[in-house]
């Protein structure tokens, strides 16, 4: 209203303002009561008074005061609200479409608040509300009551990728078609990603009442980090020329410690660069780059071994000729390697340059025309390769006449020369690279030719070792794995003597691929030689189909740590799928950003790829006018207007008394008046009704839980984790009903701060790092629950990432903070003779989605010194705390056919069955205590029965 965020709940009441002019004239002609002053002699003048008298008019200031009182009352009746919640048009259901990709994460709280305000406004008008997140895809959309819609809204969290909106458009159109008078509110992230333009056009064409809400602040992200020769650079992007121009990018190591910071300045543009001028050793320790103050997955770039700047040692068999550097192999190698690697050469005069470079811990060793390597140098090189290094050798006259076992293939002496024996008439060109080669995808220029090469002896395994070949099929580059590393041979020289390959850009790209492999050898990189043994066996058997299958067999690595929408690393959700080795795409719904594979050599997947840009969606081009998010809360102005009217009324009364002369000033009167005004001010302020405290009512769920045994899980606030907990306990409850005499009810989610825990014998608590620590009241309830016989299974779900000798994981740290102040007994890994391993099934351990985690339980009494069986404890002997990291609920969860609902590591039906058996034992242990403690003494009992 007039540019002010003001609205009225009863706007018709404002029509009373029309009567203010009439009220003005009524008050104007009505004078105040005349002032009476008793004076007896005036009795003599009564007969002298005229018959007609003209009364005095009311003072103008008093008229204005009384009109202000009337105006305050009228405005209060109209129900003014400052910063009102927008009311969606239409009389049907309200459909909230929420962009939940990473661009929405920085303003997520304001987006949720904007959606909640619209849901509450719809609830006041008894309108049903439906909510759909763009990452939901083509799911059916159903309307709910406002309260349930708010619960659904609070459960939505930003995804760490930018979802494609088009799959959800079909479900939205179906909902609009089924509810003709519905209104749609799209809370958009404002980016031209995920087919945003087509999605907006589809919404505008389908909805009669469409409102768009977005954040005016631009989205910022990181893209394309490069570890260059002089420093590490990363691109900083923003979606629009607005907001802060300067900022800072922080670099962190594996432990989350800061290594450095680099400033950036957009200078009126949408893209810039931040540069870290650090030594190469420090740059190689960086695993995470993030924009300071920007909390989203897009503002984070993760670095793995591919971003490490590798040190490459070069040793040539020829003496350096300073006067003719273009004739030296080292010249071409240094020129090709310098853009992406630190090239190192041994100092002149060093007796053993290979040993000297290996002492500098190079990642790749390049030998240009070095003949046979023997003695201690040979042993050092072999040990270097087996430990994960890469040896690259170039042919030459020395290698052609003398070779060793540090080459991938057996070489034919002499080689093949243009115009000589075993030669060709014209120089040969390169053949296209095979799919199994690490060079696959590189463009092969037609002008690259070879005039001489070292030939490989025919061998059944030669095709599997060939990474590049000439047009006649003879090998140009071969490779062989040795231990954790490999040796690679170029069958031509590193200079232009035998080929013009060193003069082409292809030479640089091939060396770059090889140096990149030095960071992947620990993972078994897809170099075309990872299946060498299988291919060799297939070749010997003459099975071409098996040879092709072994060459094309995909290899994948599972996620170990993934980013959430806010850019925080954590345990991957159950929906995350493995990626193939060599994956170079951007994150999506199945392949979340984060680290994949083993911790010693992980693969990083990022939200944005190098070269990507951010651009804002042009709503004006689509004929749409978006509204902007506001952070202010709605304020009801009625109490303030009523208070103002009351105070003005008091002033009017005092003014009337003063004008009539009835108000005589005195100290006592002034003090009483001040006290009266203060009391009026206190009473007139806005007050809220306070209900008398009473005992909380018992809910129907608590009644059902008291009558039926149920398993319960603690609600974490993460919708995917809570769904996995529910599915896992539901599957376990079904197994208990089928295999035991216990028929539990449907599991429920509880909040320790609000719900009564005493109805549930067993609580499953999945740990989610980064969640707020429970209140002291909740901690007290947890302690009372365990003290009175309840058992809590704390599951950190970090078995894949936790290391016994490493720092605690974020989940473990959060659990330590949670249990700080809770009376927790001494814990120990579950021993083989513990009763929990024998309550129903005879088990060796408790597995879930993972099998390598340790399960901790209350420590048993020390074993007798004579080696006899440990005595059972008195009482029920149930541990109040069980801690695991194997993601038990994820291992229990089953589909209707009994198959595992989530991917297991390492996997298999046997693991799923063992997980369910472990869950049965835990429930039976919790319910029955140590009634099967005699199983611990079964050996002694059998011996007694034998006698």
RAHUFEN-V460809 format. One record per residue. N is the residue number from 1. SS is DSSP state (alpha for helix, beta for strand, coil for the rest). Layout:
[[N SS] [N SS]]
This chain:
[[1 coil] [2 coil] [3 coil] [4 coil] [5 coil] [6 beta] [7 beta] [8 beta] [9 coil] [10 coil] [11 alpha] [12 alpha] [13 alpha] [14 alpha] [15 alpha] [16 alpha] [17 alpha] [18 alpha] [19 alpha] [20 alpha] [21 alpha] [22 alpha] [23 alpha] [24 alpha] [25 alpha] [26 alpha] [27 alpha] [28 alpha] [29 alpha] [30 coil] [31 coil] [32 coil] [33 coil] [34 coil] [35 coil] [36 coil] [37 coil] [38 coil] [39 coil] [40 alpha] [41 alpha] [42 alpha] [43 alpha] [44 alpha] [45 alpha] [46 alpha] [47 alpha] [48 alpha] [49 coil] [50 coil] [51 coil] [52 coil] [53 coil] [54 coil] [55 coil] [56 coil] [57 coil] [58 coil] [59 coil] [60 alpha] [61 alpha] [62 alpha] [63 alpha] [64 alpha] [65 alpha] [66 alpha] [67 alpha] [68 alpha] [69 alpha] [70 alpha] [71 alpha] [72 alpha] [73 alpha] [74 alpha] [75 alpha] [76 alpha] [77 alpha] [78 coil] [79 coil] [80 beta] [81 beta] [82 beta] [83 coil] [84 coil] [85 coil] [86 coil] [87 coil] [88 coil] [89 coil] [90 coil] [91 coil] [92 coil] [93 coil] [94 beta] [95 beta] [96 beta] [97 beta] [98 beta] [99 coil] [100 coil] [101 coil] [102 alpha] [103 alpha] [104 alpha] [105 alpha] [106 alpha] [107 alpha] [108 alpha] [109 alpha] [110 alpha] [111 alpha] [112 alpha] [113 alpha] [114 alpha] [115 alpha] [116 alpha] [117 alpha] [118 alpha] [119 alpha] [120 alpha] [121 alpha] [122 alpha] [123 alpha] [124 alpha] [125 coil] [126 coil] [127 coil] [128 coil] [129 beta] [130 beta] [131 beta] [132 beta] [133 beta] [134 alpha] [135 alpha] [136 alpha] [137 coil] [138 coil] [139 coil] [140 coil] [141 coil] [142 coil] [143 coil] [144 beta] [145 coil] [146 alpha] [147 alpha] [148 alpha] [149 alpha] [150 alpha] [151 alpha] [152 alpha] [153 alpha] [154 alpha] [155 alpha] [156 coil] [157 coil] [158 coil] [159 coil] [160 coil] [161 coil] [162 coil] [163 coil] [164 coil] [165 coil] [166 alpha] [167 alpha] [168 alpha] [169 alpha] [170 alpha] [171 alpha] [172 alpha] [173 alpha] [174 alpha] [175 alpha] [176 alpha] [177 alpha] [178 alpha] [179 coil] [180 coil] [181 coil] [182 coil] [183 beta] [184 beta] [185 beta] [186 beta] [187 beta] [188 coil] [189 coil] [190 coil] [191 beta] [192 coil] [193 coil] [194 coil] [195 coil] [196 alpha] [197 alpha] [198 alpha] [199 alpha] [200 alpha] [201 alpha] [202 alpha] [203 alpha] [204 alpha] [205 alpha] [206 alpha] [207 coil] [208 coil] [209 beta] [210 beta] [211 beta] [212 beta] [213 beta] [214 beta] [215 coil] [216 coil] [217 coil] [218 coil] [219 coil] [220 beta] [221 beta] [222 beta] [223 beta] [224 beta] [225 beta] [226 beta] [227 beta] [228 coil] [229 coil] [230 coil] [231 coil] [232 beta] [233 beta] [234 beta] [235 beta] [236 beta] [237 beta] [238 beta] [239 coil] [240 coil] [241 coil] [242 coil] [243 coil] [244 coil] [245 coil] [246 beta] [247 beta] [248 beta] [249 beta] [250 beta] [251 beta] [252 beta] [253 coil] [254 coil] [255 coil] [256 coil] [257 coil] [258 beta] [259 beta] [260 beta] [261 beta] [262 beta] [263 beta] [264 beta] [265 beta] [266 coil] [267 coil] [268 coil] [269 coil] [270 coil] [271 beta] [272 beta] [273 beta] [274 beta] [275 beta] [276 beta] [277 coil] [278 coil] [279 coil] [280 alpha] [281 alpha] [282 alpha] [283 alpha] [284 coil] [285 coil] [286 coil] [287 coil] [288 beta] [289 beta] [290 beta] [291 beta] [292 coil] [293 coil] [294 coil] [295 coil] [296 coil] [297 alpha] [298 alpha] [299 alpha] [300 beta] [301 beta] [302 beta] [303 coil] [304 coil] [305 alpha] [306 alpha] [307 alpha] [308 coil] [309 coil] [310 beta] [311 beta] [312 beta] [313 beta] [314 beta] [315 beta] [316 beta] [317 coil] [318 coil] [319 coil] [320 coil] [321 coil] [322 alpha] [323 alpha] [324 alpha] [325 alpha] [326 alpha] [327 alpha] [328 coil] [329 alpha] [330 alpha] [331 alpha] [332 alpha] [333 alpha] [334 alpha] [335 alpha] [336 alpha] [337 alpha] [338 coil] [339 coil] [340 coil] [341 beta] [342 beta] [343 beta] [344 beta] [345 beta] [346 coil] [347 coil] [348 coil] [349 coil] [350 coil] [351 coil] [352 coil] [353 alpha] [354 alpha] [355 alpha] [356 alpha] [357 alpha] [358 alpha] [359 alpha] [360 coil] [361 coil] [362 coil] [363 coil] [364 beta] [365 beta] [366 beta] [367 beta] [368 beta] [369 coil] [370 coil] [371 coil] [372 coil] [373 coil] [374 coil] [375 alpha] [376 alpha] [377 alpha] [378 alpha] [379 alpha] [380 alpha] [381 alpha] [382 alpha] [383 alpha] [384 alpha] [385 alpha] [386 alpha] [387 coil] [388 coil] [389 coil] [390 beta] [391 beta] [392 beta] [393 beta] [394 beta] [395 coil] [396 coil] [397 alpha] [398 alpha] [399 alpha] [400 alpha] [401 alpha] [402 coil] [403 coil] [404 coil] [405 coil] [406 coil] [407 coil] [408 coil] [409 coil] [410 coil] [411 beta] [412 coil] [413 coil] [414 coil] [415 coil] [416 beta] [417 beta] [418 coil] [419 coil] [420 coil] [421 coil] [422 coil] [423 coil] [424 coil] [425 coil] [426 coil] [427 coil] [428 beta] [429 beta] [430 beta] [431 coil] [432 coil] [433 coil] [434 coil] [435 coil] [436 coil] [437 coil] [438 coil] [439 coil] [440 coil] [441 coil] [442 coil] [443 coil] [444 coil] [445 coil] [446 coil] [447 coil] [448 coil] [449 beta] [450 beta] [451 coil] [452 beta] [453 beta] [454 coil] [455 coil] [456 beta] [457 coil] [458 coil] [459 coil] [460 coil] [461 coil] [462 alpha] [463 alpha] [464 alpha] [465 alpha] [466 beta] [467 beta] [468 beta] [469 beta] [470 beta] [471 coil] [472 coil] [473 coil] [474 coil] [475 beta] [476 beta] [477 beta] [478 beta] [479 beta] [480 beta] [481 beta] [482 beta] [483 coil] [484 coil] [485 beta] [486 beta] [487 beta] [488 beta] [489 beta] [490 beta] [491 coil] [492 coil] [493 coil] [494 coil] [495 coil] [496 coil] [497 coil] [498 coil] [499 beta] [500 coil] [501 alpha] [502 alpha] [503 alpha] [504 coil] [505 alpha] [506 alpha] [507 alpha] [508 alpha] [509 alpha] [510 alpha] [511 alpha] [512 alpha] [513 alpha] [514 alpha] [515 alpha] [516 alpha] [517 alpha] [518 coil] [519 coil] [520 coil] [521 alpha] [522 alpha] [523 alpha] [524 coil] [525 coil] [526 coil] [527 coil] [528 coil] [529 coil] [530 coil] [531 coil] [532 alpha] [533 alpha] [534 alpha] [535 alpha] [536 alpha] [537 alpha] [538 alpha] [539 alpha] [540 alpha] [541 alpha] [542 coil] [543 coil] [544 alpha] [545 alpha] [546 alpha] [547 alpha] [548 alpha] [549 alpha] [550 alpha] [551 alpha] [552 alpha] [553 coil] [554 coil] [555 coil] [556 beta] [557 beta] [558 coil] [559 beta] [560 beta] [561 beta] [562 beta] [563 beta] [564 coil] [565 coil] [566 coil] [567 coil] [568 coil] [569 beta] [570 beta] [571 coil] [572 coil] [573 coil] [574 coil] [575 coil] [576 coil] [577 coil] [578 coil] [579 beta] [580 beta] [581 coil] [582 coil] [583 coil] [584 coil] [585 coil] [586 coil] [587 coil] [588 coil] [589 coil] [590 coil] [591 coil] [592 coil] [593 coil] [594 beta] [595 beta] [596 beta] [597 coil] [598 coil] [599 alpha] [600 alpha] [601 alpha] [602 coil] [603 beta] [604 beta] [605 beta] [606 coil] [607 coil] [608 coil] [609 coil] [610 coil] [611 coil] [612 coil] [613 coil] [614 coil] [615 coil] [616 beta] [617 coil] [618 coil] [619 coil] [620 alpha] [621 alpha] [622 alpha] [623 coil] [624 coil] [625 coil] [626 coil] [627 beta] [628 beta] [629 coil] [630 coil] [631 coil] [632 coil] [633 coil] [634 coil] [635 beta] [636 beta] [637 coil] [638 alpha] [639 alpha] [640 alpha] [641 alpha] [642 alpha] [643 alpha] [644 alpha] [645 alpha] [646 alpha] [647 alpha] [648 alpha] [649 alpha] [650 alpha] [651 alpha] [652 alpha] [653 alpha] [654 alpha] [655 alpha] [656 alpha] [657 alpha] [658 alpha] [659 alpha] [660 alpha] [661 coil] [662 coil] [663 coil] [664 coil] [665 coil] [666 coil] [667 alpha] [668 alpha] [669 alpha] [670 alpha] [671 alpha] [672 alpha] [673 alpha] [674 alpha] [675 alpha] [676 alpha] [677 alpha] [678 alpha] [679 alpha] [680 alpha] [681 alpha] [682 alpha] [683 alpha] [684 alpha] [685 coil] [686 coil] [687 coil] [688 coil] [689 coil] [690 coil] [691 coil] [692 coil] [693 coil] [694 coil] [695 coil] [696 coil] [697 coil] [698 coil] [699 coil] [700 alpha] [701 alpha] [702 alpha] [703 alpha] [704 alpha] [705 alpha] [706 alpha] [707 alpha] [708 coil] [709 coil] [710 coil] [711 coil] [712 beta] [713 beta] [714 beta] [715 coil] [716 coil] [717 coil] [718 coil] [719 alpha] [720 alpha] [721 alpha] [722 alpha] [723 alpha] [724 alpha] [725 alpha] [726 alpha] [727 alpha] [728 alpha] [729 alpha] [730 alpha] [731 alpha] [732 alpha] [733 alpha] [734 alpha] [735 alpha] [736 alpha] [737 alpha] [738 alpha] [739 alpha] [740 coil] [741 coil] [742 coil] [743 coil] [744 coil] [745 coil] [746 coil] [747 coil] [748 beta] [749 beta] [750 beta] [751 coil] [752 coil] [753 coil] [754 coil] [755 coil] [756 coil] [757 coil] [758 coil] [759 coil] [760 coil] [761 coil] [762 beta] [763 beta] [764 beta] [765 beta] [766 beta] [767 coil] [768 coil] [769 coil] [770 coil] [771 coil] [772 coil] [773 coil] [774 coil] [775 coil] [776 alpha] [777 alpha] [778 alpha] [779 alpha] [780 alpha] [781 alpha] [782 alpha] [783 alpha] [784 alpha] [785 alpha] [786 alpha] [787 alpha] [788 coil] [789 coil] [790 coil] [791 beta] [792 beta] [793 beta] [794 beta] [795 beta] [796 coil] [797 coil] [798 coil] [799 coil] [800 coil] [801 coil] [802 coil] [803 coil] [804 coil] [805 coil] [806 coil] [807 coil] [808 coil] [809 coil] [810 alpha] [811 alpha] [812 alpha] [813 alpha] [814 alpha] [815 alpha] [816 alpha] [817 alpha] [818 alpha] [819 alpha] [820 coil] [821 coil] [822 coil] [823 coil] [824 coil] [825 coil] [826 coil] [827 beta] [828 beta] [829 beta] [830 coil] [831 coil] [832 coil] [833 coil] [834 coil] [835 alpha] [836 alpha] [837 alpha] [838 coil] [839 coil] [840 coil] [841 coil] [842 coil] [843 coil] [844 coil] [845 coil] [846 coil] [847 coil] [848 coil] [849 coil] [850 coil] [851 coil] [852 coil] [853 coil] [854 coil] [855 coil] [856 beta] [857 beta] [858 beta] [859 coil] [860 coil] [861 coil] [862 coil] [863 coil] [864 coil] [865 coil] [866 coil] [867 coil] [868 coil] [869 coil] [870 coil] [871 coil] [872 coil] [873 coil] [874 coil] [875 coil] [876 coil] [877 coil] [878 coil] [879 coil] [880 coil] [881 beta] [882 beta] [883 beta] [884 beta] [885 coil] [886 coil] [887 coil] [888 alpha] [889 alpha] [890 alpha] [891 alpha] [892 alpha] [893 coil] [894 beta] [895 coil] [896 coil] [897 coil] [898 coil] [899 coil] [900 beta] [901 coil] [902 coil] [903 coil] [904 coil] [905 coil] [906 coil] [907 coil] [908 coil] [909 alpha] [910 alpha] [911 alpha] [912 alpha] [913 alpha] [914 alpha] [915 alpha] [916 alpha] [917 alpha] [918 alpha] [919 alpha] [920 alpha] [921 alpha] [922 alpha] [923 alpha] [924 alpha] [925 alpha] [926 alpha] [927 alpha] [928 alpha] [929 coil] [930 coil] [931 coil] [932 coil] [933 alpha] [934 alpha] [935 alpha] [936 alpha] [937 alpha] [938 alpha] [939 alpha] [940 alpha] [941 alpha] [942 alpha] [943 alpha] [944 alpha] [945 alpha] [946 alpha] [947 coil]]
